[in-house]
């Protein structure tokens, strides 16, 4: 085991622990908040920035940044609240333990996906040359790099189909 193997295990353990502590519902709502917040902010920040710039006579670039941030934050907070309420409801039904176990699996899946993307990027020439020997001698990195390649290939196909 080398540095990369230990780092992989630490990252997976951290994501597993985060998932167990927060539970599935908060984890899913958190992820949805980030995705929906990004989409809402990208879609509506331009129009809102124009209104803000004309109303308050502020620079357009500043207004664009502020409106993007506020829209993103608002969506994230809405989904945080939904996750909080759903978790409370699940605890009332005495399903809190199940929520935490499922959250652990979800957190572990998040960690695997993140590591796959990072290790694929590092293995594709995105890392300094002094890291390459350690990356090649790692026992745990190759499956993650393969998964990362599949994720990028699938994402590319999805984007082509969406056009």
PyMOL CGO cylinders between C-alpha atoms (Angstrom):
from pymol import cmd
from pymol.cgo import CYLINDER

trace = [
    CYLINDER, 0.00, 0.00, 0.00, 1.27, 3.42, -0.90, 0.3, 1, 1, 1, 1, 1, 1,
    CYLINDER, 1.27, 3.42, -0.90, 0.14, 7.00, -0.34, 0.3, 1, 1, 1, 1, 1, 1,
    CYLINDER, 0.14, 7.00, -0.34, -2.66, 6.83, -2.94, 0.3, 1, 1, 1, 1, 1, 1,
    CYLINDER, -2.66, 6.83, -2.94, -4.10, 3.64, -1.43, 0.3, 1, 1, 1, 1, 1, 1,
    CYLINDER, -4.10, 3.64, -1.43, -4.18, 5.16, 2.06, 0.3, 1, 1, 1, 1, 1, 1,
    CYLINDER, -4.18, 5.16, 2.06, -5.66, 8.41, 0.73, 0.3, 1, 1, 1, 1, 1, 1,
    CYLINDER, -5.66, 8.41, 0.73, -8.38, 6.45, -1.12, 0.3, 1, 1, 1, 1, 1, 1,
    CYLINDER, -8.38, 6.45, -1.12, -9.31, 4.57, 2.06, 0.3, 1, 1, 1, 1, 1, 1,
    CYLINDER, -9.31, 4.57, 2.06, -9.38, 7.79, 4.12, 0.3, 1, 1, 1, 1, 1, 1,
    CYLINDER, -9.38, 7.79, 4.12, -11.62, 9.55, 1.58, 0.3, 1, 1, 1, 1, 1, 1,
    CYLINDER, -11.62, 9.55, 1.58, -14.00, 6.58, 1.41, 0.3, 1, 1, 1, 1, 1, 1,
    CYLINDER, -14.00, 6.58, 1.41, -14.15, 6.36, 5.21, 0.3, 1, 1, 1, 1, 1, 1,
    CYLINDER, -14.15, 6.36, 5.21, -14.85, 10.11, 5.47, 0.3, 1, 1, 1, 1, 1, 1,
    CYLINDER, -14.85, 10.11, 5.47, -17.70, 9.94, 2.94, 0.3, 1, 1, 1, 1, 1, 1,
    CYLINDER, -17.70, 9.94, 2.94, -19.12, 6.84, 4.65, 0.3, 1, 1, 1, 1, 1, 1,
    CYLINDER, -19.12, 6.84, 4.65, -19.04, 8.58, 8.03, 0.3, 1, 1, 1, 1, 1, 1,
    CYLINDER, -19.04, 8.58, 8.03, -20.58, 11.75, 6.58, 0.3, 1, 1, 1, 1, 1, 1,
    CYLINDER, -20.58, 11.75, 6.58, -23.41, 9.71, 5.09, 0.3, 1, 1, 1, 1, 1, 1,
    CYLINDER, -23.41, 9.71, 5.09, -24.06, 7.81, 8.32, 0.3, 1, 1, 1, 1, 1, 1,
    CYLINDER, -24.06, 7.81, 8.32, -24.07, 10.98, 10.41, 0.3, 1, 1, 1, 1, 1, 1,
    CYLINDER, -24.07, 10.98, 10.41, -26.35, 12.94, 8.08, 0.3, 1, 1, 1, 1, 1, 1,
    CYLINDER, -26.35, 12.94, 8.08, -28.61, 10.16, 6.79, 0.3, 1, 1, 1, 1, 1, 1,
    CYLINDER, -28.61, 10.16, 6.79, -29.88, 9.41, 3.30, 0.3, 1, 1, 1, 1, 1, 1,
    CYLINDER, -29.88, 9.41, 3.30, -32.55, 12.08, 3.16, 0.3, 1, 1, 1, 1, 1, 1,
    CYLINDER, -32.55, 12.08, 3.16, -30.23, 14.94, 4.08, 0.3, 1, 1, 1, 1, 1, 1,
    CYLINDER, -30.23, 14.94, 4.08, -27.57, 13.62, 1.69, 0.3, 1, 1, 1, 1, 1, 1,
    CYLINDER, -27.57, 13.62, 1.69, -30.01, 13.42, -1.23, 0.3, 1, 1, 1, 1, 1, 1,
    CYLINDER, -30.01, 13.42, -1.23, -31.53, 16.81, -0.46, 0.3, 1, 1, 1, 1, 1, 1,
    CYLINDER, -31.53, 16.81, -0.46, -28.05, 18.32, -0.21, 0.3, 1, 1, 1, 1, 1, 1,
    CYLINDER, -28.05, 18.32, -0.21, -27.08, 16.93, -3.61, 0.3, 1, 1, 1, 1, 1, 1,
    CYLINDER, -27.08, 16.93, -3.61, -30.39, 18.04, -5.14, 0.3, 1, 1, 1, 1, 1, 1,
    CYLINDER, -30.39, 18.04, -5.14, -29.91, 21.49, -3.64, 0.3, 1, 1, 1, 1, 1, 1,
    CYLINDER, -29.91, 21.49, -3.64, -26.54, 21.86, -5.33, 0.3, 1, 1, 1, 1, 1, 1,
    CYLINDER, -26.54, 21.86, -5.33, -27.83, 20.65, -8.71, 0.3, 1, 1, 1, 1, 1, 1,
    CYLINDER, -27.83, 20.65, -8.71, -31.12, 22.57, -8.66, 0.3, 1, 1, 1, 1, 1, 1,
    CYLINDER, -31.12, 22.57, -8.66, -29.41, 25.64, -7.20, 0.3, 1, 1, 1, 1, 1, 1,
    CYLINDER, -29.41, 25.64, -7.20, -26.90, 25.64, -10.04, 0.3, 1, 1, 1, 1, 1, 1,
    CYLINDER, -26.90, 25.64, -10.04, -29.60, 25.21, -12.67, 0.3, 1, 1, 1, 1, 1, 1,
    CYLINDER, -29.60, 25.21, -12.67, -31.86, 27.90, -11.19, 0.3, 1, 1, 1, 1, 1, 1,
    CYLINDER, -31.86, 27.90, -11.19, -28.98, 30.34, -10.78, 0.3, 1, 1, 1, 1, 1, 1,
    CYLINDER, -28.98, 30.34, -10.78, -27.74, 29.72, -14.33, 0.3, 1, 1, 1, 1, 1, 1,
    CYLINDER, -27.74, 29.72, -14.33, -31.22, 30.13, -15.77, 0.3, 1, 1, 1, 1, 1, 1,
    CYLINDER, -31.22, 30.13, -15.77, -32.46, 33.22, -13.92, 0.3, 1, 1, 1, 1, 1, 1,
    CYLINDER, -32.46, 33.22, -13.92, -29.46, 35.24, -12.73, 0.3, 1, 1, 1, 1, 1, 1,
    CYLINDER, -29.46, 35.24, -12.73, -29.15, 37.21, -16.00, 0.3, 1, 1, 1, 1, 1, 1,
    CYLINDER, -29.15, 37.21, -16.00, -32.65, 38.68, -15.94, 0.3, 1, 1, 1, 1, 1, 1,
    CYLINDER, -32.65, 38.68, -15.94, -32.48, 39.38, -12.23, 0.3, 1, 1, 1, 1, 1, 1,
    CYLINDER, -32.48, 39.38, -12.23, -29.05, 41.00, -12.62, 0.3, 1, 1, 1, 1, 1, 1,
    CYLINDER, -29.05, 41.00, -12.62, -30.37, 43.36, -15.32, 0.3, 1, 1, 1, 1, 1, 1,
    CYLINDER, -30.37, 43.36, -15.32, -33.24, 44.42, -13.05, 0.3, 1, 1, 1, 1, 1, 1,
    CYLINDER, -33.24, 44.42, -13.05, -30.89, 44.89, -10.12, 0.3, 1, 1, 1, 1, 1, 1,
    CYLINDER, -30.89, 44.89, -10.12, -28.37, 46.88, -12.19, 0.3, 1, 1, 1, 1, 1, 1,
    CYLINDER, -28.37, 46.88, -12.19, -31.03, 49.25, -13.54, 0.3, 1, 1, 1, 1, 1, 1,
    CYLINDER, -31.03, 49.25, -13.54, -32.80, 49.65, -10.18, 0.3, 1, 1, 1, 1, 1, 1,
    CYLINDER, -32.80, 49.65, -10.18, -29.73, 50.28, -8.03, 0.3, 1, 1, 1, 1, 1, 1,
    CYLINDER, -29.73, 50.28, -8.03, -27.31, 51.64, -10.68, 0.3, 1, 1, 1, 1, 1, 1,
    CYLINDER, -27.31, 51.64, -10.68, -24.68, 49.01, -9.88, 0.3, 1, 1, 1, 1, 1, 1,
    CYLINDER, -24.68, 49.01, -9.88, -22.11, 47.48, -12.25, 0.3, 1, 1, 1, 1, 1, 1,
    CYLINDER, -22.11, 47.48, -12.25, -23.65, 44.63, -14.30, 0.3, 1, 1, 1, 1, 1, 1,
    CYLINDER, -23.65, 44.63, -14.30, -20.84, 42.18, -13.48, 0.3, 1, 1, 1, 1, 1, 1,
    CYLINDER, -20.84, 42.18, -13.48, -21.32, 42.77, -9.76, 0.3, 1, 1, 1, 1, 1, 1,
    CYLINDER, -21.32, 42.77, -9.76, -25.09, 42.31, -10.09, 0.3, 1, 1, 1, 1, 1, 1,
    CYLINDER, -25.09, 42.31, -10.09, -24.63, 39.09, -12.04, 0.3, 1, 1, 1, 1, 1, 1,
    CYLINDER, -24.63, 39.09, -12.04, -22.36, 37.64, -9.35, 0.3, 1, 1, 1, 1, 1, 1,
    CYLINDER, -22.36, 37.64, -9.35, -24.65, 38.71, -6.52, 0.3, 1, 1, 1, 1, 1, 1,
    CYLINDER, -24.65, 38.71, -6.52, -27.84, 37.40, -8.13, 0.3, 1, 1, 1, 1, 1, 1,
    CYLINDER, -27.84, 37.40, -8.13, -26.18, 34.11, -9.07, 0.3, 1, 1, 1, 1, 1, 1,
    CYLINDER, -26.18, 34.11, -9.07, -24.99, 33.66, -5.49, 0.3, 1, 1, 1, 1, 1, 1,
    CYLINDER, -24.99, 33.66, -5.49, -28.32, 34.60, -3.95, 0.3, 1, 1, 1, 1, 1, 1,
    CYLINDER, -28.32, 34.60, -3.95, -30.35, 32.32, -6.23, 0.3, 1, 1, 1, 1, 1, 1,
    CYLINDER, -30.35, 32.32, -6.23, -27.95, 29.44, -5.63, 0.3, 1, 1, 1, 1, 1, 1,
    CYLINDER, -27.95, 29.44, -5.63, -28.00, 29.98, -1.87, 0.3, 1, 1, 1, 1, 1, 1,
    CYLINDER, -28.00, 29.98, -1.87, -31.80, 30.25, -1.78, 0.3, 1, 1, 1, 1, 1, 1,
    CYLINDER, -31.80, 30.25, -1.78, -32.24, 26.92, -3.59, 0.3, 1, 1, 1, 1, 1, 1,
    CYLINDER, -32.24, 26.92, -3.59, -29.66, 25.19, -1.39, 0.3, 1, 1, 1, 1, 1, 1,
    CYLINDER, -29.66, 25.19, -1.39, -31.39, 26.50, 1.75, 0.3, 1, 1, 1, 1, 1, 1,
    CYLINDER, -31.39, 26.50, 1.75, -34.81, 25.33, 0.52, 0.3, 1, 1, 1, 1, 1, 1,
    CYLINDER, -34.81, 25.33, 0.52, -33.49, 21.82, -0.06, 0.3, 1, 1, 1, 1, 1, 1,
    CYLINDER, -33.49, 21.82, -0.06, -31.65, 21.89, 3.27, 0.3, 1, 1, 1, 1, 1, 1,
    CYLINDER, -31.65, 21.89, 3.27, -34.96, 22.68, 4.96, 0.3, 1, 1, 1, 1, 1, 1,
    CYLINDER, -34.96, 22.68, 4.96, -36.72, 19.89, 3.09, 0.3, 1, 1, 1, 1, 1, 1,
    CYLINDER, -36.72, 19.89, 3.09, -34.01, 17.44, 4.13, 0.3, 1, 1, 1, 1, 1, 1,
    CYLINDER, -34.01, 17.44, 4.13, -34.26, 18.59, 7.75, 0.3, 1, 1, 1, 1, 1, 1,
    CYLINDER, -34.26, 18.59, 7.75, -38.05, 18.15, 7.80, 0.3, 1, 1, 1, 1, 1, 1,
    CYLINDER, -38.05, 18.15, 7.80, -37.95, 14.76, 6.08, 0.3, 1, 1, 1, 1, 1, 1,
    CYLINDER, -37.95, 14.76, 6.08, -35.31, 13.52, 8.53, 0.3, 1, 1, 1, 1, 1, 1,
    CYLINDER, -35.31, 13.52, 8.53, -37.45, 14.65, 11.48, 0.3, 1, 1, 1, 1, 1, 1,
    CYLINDER, -37.45, 14.65, 11.48, -40.46, 12.87, 10.00, 0.3, 1, 1, 1, 1, 1, 1,
    CYLINDER, -40.46, 12.87, 10.00, -38.48, 9.66, 9.48, 0.3, 1, 1, 1, 1, 1, 1,
    CYLINDER, -38.48, 9.66, 9.48, -37.26, 9.79, 13.09, 0.3, 1, 1, 1, 1, 1, 1,
    CYLINDER, -37.26, 9.79, 13.09, -40.88, 10.02, 14.26, 0.3, 1, 1, 1, 1, 1, 1,
    CYLINDER, -40.88, 10.02, 14.26, -41.59, 6.79, 12.38, 0.3, 1, 1, 1, 1, 1, 1,
    CYLINDER, -41.59, 6.79, 12.38, -38.60, 5.14, 14.10, 0.3, 1, 1, 1, 1, 1, 1,
    CYLINDER, -38.60, 5.14, 14.10, -36.78, 4.71, 10.80, 0.3, 1, 1, 1, 1, 1, 1,
    CYLINDER, -36.78, 4.71, 10.80, -33.82, 6.91, 11.74, 0.3, 1, 1, 1, 1, 1, 1,
    CYLINDER, -33.82, 6.91, 11.74, -31.42, 3.95, 11.86, 0.3, 1, 1, 1, 1, 1, 1,
    CYLINDER, -31.42, 3.95, 11.86, -32.43, 2.83, 8.40, 0.3, 1, 1, 1, 1, 1, 1,
    CYLINDER, -32.43, 2.83, 8.40, -31.99, 6.40, 7.13, 0.3, 1, 1, 1, 1, 1, 1,
    CYLINDER, -31.99, 6.40, 7.13, -28.46, 6.48, 8.55, 0.3, 1, 1, 1, 1, 1, 1,
    CYLINDER, -28.46, 6.48, 8.55, -27.44, 3.10, 7.10, 0.3, 1, 1, 1, 1, 1, 1,
    CYLINDER, -27.44, 3.10, 7.10, -28.78, 4.09, 3.68, 0.3, 1, 1, 1, 1, 1, 1,
    CYLINDER, -28.78, 4.09, 3.68, -27.01, 7.44, 4.08, 0.3, 1, 1, 1, 1, 1, 1,
    CYLINDER, -27.01, 7.44, 4.08, -23.76, 5.57, 4.66, 0.3, 1, 1, 1, 1, 1, 1,
    CYLINDER, -23.76, 5.57, 4.66, -24.17, 3.68, 1.39, 0.3, 1, 1, 1, 1, 1, 1,
    CYLINDER, -24.17, 3.68, 1.39, -25.06, 6.89, -0.43, 0.3, 1, 1, 1, 1, 1, 1,
    CYLINDER, -25.06, 6.89, -0.43, -22.06, 8.69, 1.07, 0.3, 1, 1, 1, 1, 1, 1,
    CYLINDER, -22.06, 8.69, 1.07, -19.81, 5.81, 0.07, 0.3, 1, 1, 1, 1, 1, 1,
    CYLINDER, -19.81, 5.81, 0.07, -21.16, 5.99, -3.49, 0.3, 1, 1, 1, 1, 1, 1,
    CYLINDER, -21.16, 5.99, -3.49, -20.45, 9.75, -3.55, 0.3, 1, 1, 1, 1, 1, 1,
    CYLINDER, -20.45, 9.75, -3.55, -16.89, 9.08, -2.42, 0.3, 1, 1, 1, 1, 1, 1,
    CYLINDER, -16.89, 9.08, -2.42, -16.37, 6.39, -5.04, 0.3, 1, 1, 1, 1, 1, 1,
    CYLINDER, -16.37, 6.39, -5.04, -17.64, 8.69, -7.80, 0.3, 1, 1, 1, 1, 1, 1,
    CYLINDER, -17.64, 8.69, -7.80, -15.49, 11.60, -6.64, 0.3, 1, 1, 1, 1, 1, 1,
    CYLINDER, -15.49, 11.60, -6.64, -12.38, 9.41, -6.42, 0.3, 1, 1, 1, 1, 1, 1,
    CYLINDER, -12.38, 9.41, -6.42, -13.10, 7.91, -9.84, 0.3, 1, 1, 1, 1, 1, 1,
    CYLINDER, -13.10, 7.91, -9.84, -13.21, 11.34, -11.46, 0.3, 1, 1, 1, 1, 1, 1,
    CYLINDER, -13.21, 11.34, -11.46, -10.13, 12.63, -9.61, 0.3, 1, 1, 1, 1, 1, 1,
    CYLINDER, -10.13, 12.63, -9.61, -8.00, 9.53, -10.20, 0.3, 1, 1, 1, 1, 1, 1,
    CYLINDER, -8.00, 9.53, -10.20, -9.01, 9.34, -13.86, 0.3, 1, 1, 1, 1, 1, 1,
    CYLINDER, -9.01, 9.34, -13.86, -8.00, 12.99, -14.26, 0.3, 1, 1, 1, 1, 1, 1,
    CYLINDER, -8.00, 12.99, -14.26, -4.69, 12.40, -12.49, 0.3, 1, 1, 1, 1, 1, 1,
    CYLINDER, -4.69, 12.40, -12.49, -3.98, 9.32, -14.60, 0.3, 1, 1, 1, 1, 1, 1,
    CYLINDER, -3.98, 9.32, -14.60, -4.77, 11.16, -17.82, 0.3, 1, 1, 1, 1, 1, 1,
    CYLINDER, -4.77, 11.16, -17.82, -1.78, 13.43, -17.52, 0.3, 1, 1, 1, 1, 1, 1,
    CYLINDER, -1.78, 13.43, -17.52, -3.33, 15.84, -15.05, 0.3, 1, 1, 1, 1, 1, 1,
    CYLINDER, -3.33, 15.84, -15.05, -0.84, 15.11, -12.30, 0.3, 1, 1, 1, 1, 1, 1,
    CYLINDER, -0.84, 15.11, -12.30, 2.73, 16.21, -11.66, 0.3, 1, 1, 1, 1, 1, 1,
    CYLINDER, 2.73, 16.21, -11.66, 5.38, 13.77, -12.89, 0.3, 1, 1, 1, 1, 1, 1,
    CYLINDER, 5.38, 13.77, -12.89, 6.59, 12.95, -9.37, 0.3, 1, 1, 1, 1, 1, 1,
    CYLINDER, 6.59, 12.95, -9.37, 3.13, 11.48, -8.55, 0.3, 1, 1, 1, 1, 1, 1,
    CYLINDER, 3.13, 11.48, -8.55, 3.00, 9.17, -11.58, 0.3, 1, 1, 1, 1, 1, 1,
    CYLINDER, 3.00, 9.17, -11.58, 5.09, 6.30, -10.12, 0.3, 1, 1, 1, 1, 1, 1,
    CYLINDER, 5.09, 6.30, -10.12, 2.98, 6.21, -6.93, 0.3, 1, 1, 1, 1, 1, 1,
    CYLINDER, 2.98, 6.21, -6.93, -0.22, 6.33, -8.96, 0.3, 1, 1, 1, 1, 1, 1,
    CYLINDER, -0.22, 6.33, -8.96, 0.94, 3.44, -11.17, 0.3, 1, 1, 1, 1, 1, 1,
    CYLINDER, 0.94, 3.44, -11.17, 2.01, 1.30, -8.20, 0.3, 1, 1, 1, 1, 1, 1,
    CYLINDER, 2.01, 1.30, -8.20, -1.25, 1.87, -6.32, 0.3, 1, 1, 1, 1, 1, 1,
    CYLINDER, -1.25, 1.87, -6.32, -3.36, -1.24, -5.80, 0.3, 1, 1, 1, 1, 1, 1,
    CYLINDER, -3.36, -1.24, -5.80, -6.68, 0.59, -5.35, 0.3, 1, 1, 1, 1, 1, 1,
    CYLINDER, -6.68, 0.59, -5.35, -6.39, 3.30, -8.02, 0.3, 1, 1, 1, 1, 1, 1,
    CYLINDER, -6.39, 3.30, -8.02, -6.84, 1.20, -11.22, 0.3, 1, 1, 1, 1, 1, 1,
    CYLINDER, -6.84, 1.20, -11.22, -10.51, 0.27, -10.64, 0.3, 1, 1, 1, 1, 1, 1,
    CYLINDER, -10.51, 0.27, -10.64, -11.30, 3.89, -9.82, 0.3, 1, 1, 1, 1, 1, 1,
    CYLINDER, -11.30, 3.89, -9.82, -9.53, 5.08, -12.97, 0.3, 1, 1, 1, 1, 1, 1,
    CYLINDER, -9.53, 5.08, -12.97, -11.54, 2.59, -15.05, 0.3, 1, 1, 1, 1, 1, 1,
    CYLINDER, -11.54, 2.59, -15.05, -14.77, 3.78, -13.45, 0.3, 1, 1, 1, 1, 1, 1,
    CYLINDER, -14.77, 3.78, -13.45, -13.74, 7.39, -14.06, 0.3, 1, 1, 1, 1, 1, 1,
    CYLINDER, -13.74, 7.39, -14.06, -13.19, 6.67, -17.75, 0.3, 1, 1, 1, 1, 1, 1,
    CYLINDER, -13.19, 6.67, -17.75, -16.65, 5.09, -17.94, 0.3, 1, 1, 1, 1, 1, 1,
    CYLINDER, -16.65, 5.09, -17.94, -18.20, 8.09, -16.17, 0.3, 1, 1, 1, 1, 1, 1,
    CYLINDER, -18.20, 8.09, -16.17, -16.60, 10.54, -18.60, 0.3, 1, 1, 1, 1, 1, 1,
    CYLINDER, -16.60, 10.54, -18.60, -17.56, 8.41, -21.60, 0.3, 1, 1, 1, 1, 1, 1,
    CYLINDER, -17.56, 8.41, -21.60, -21.16, 8.14, -20.38, 0.3, 1, 1, 1, 1, 1, 1,
    CYLINDER, -21.16, 8.14, -20.38, -21.35, 11.84, -19.58, 0.3, 1, 1, 1, 1, 1, 1,
    CYLINDER, -21.35, 11.84, -19.58, -20.05, 12.72, -23.04, 0.3, 1, 1, 1, 1, 1, 1,
    CYLINDER, -20.05, 12.72, -23.04, -22.70, 10.49, -24.67, 0.3, 1, 1, 1, 1, 1, 1,
    CYLINDER, -22.70, 10.49, -24.67, -25.40, 12.02, -22.48, 0.3, 1, 1, 1, 1, 1, 1,
    CYLINDER, -25.40, 12.02, -22.48, -24.40, 15.54, -23.49, 0.3, 1, 1, 1, 1, 1, 1,
    CYLINDER, -24.40, 15.54, -23.49, -24.37, 14.60, -27.18, 0.3, 1, 1, 1, 1, 1, 1,
    CYLINDER, -24.37, 14.60, -27.18, -27.87, 13.11, -26.90, 0.3, 1, 1, 1, 1, 1, 1,
    CYLINDER, -27.87, 13.11, -26.90, -29.13, 16.19, -25.04, 0.3, 1, 1, 1, 1, 1, 1,
    CYLINDER, -29.13, 16.19, -25.04, -28.18, 18.61, -27.85, 0.3, 1, 1, 1, 1, 1, 1,
]
cmd.load_cgo(trace, "trace")
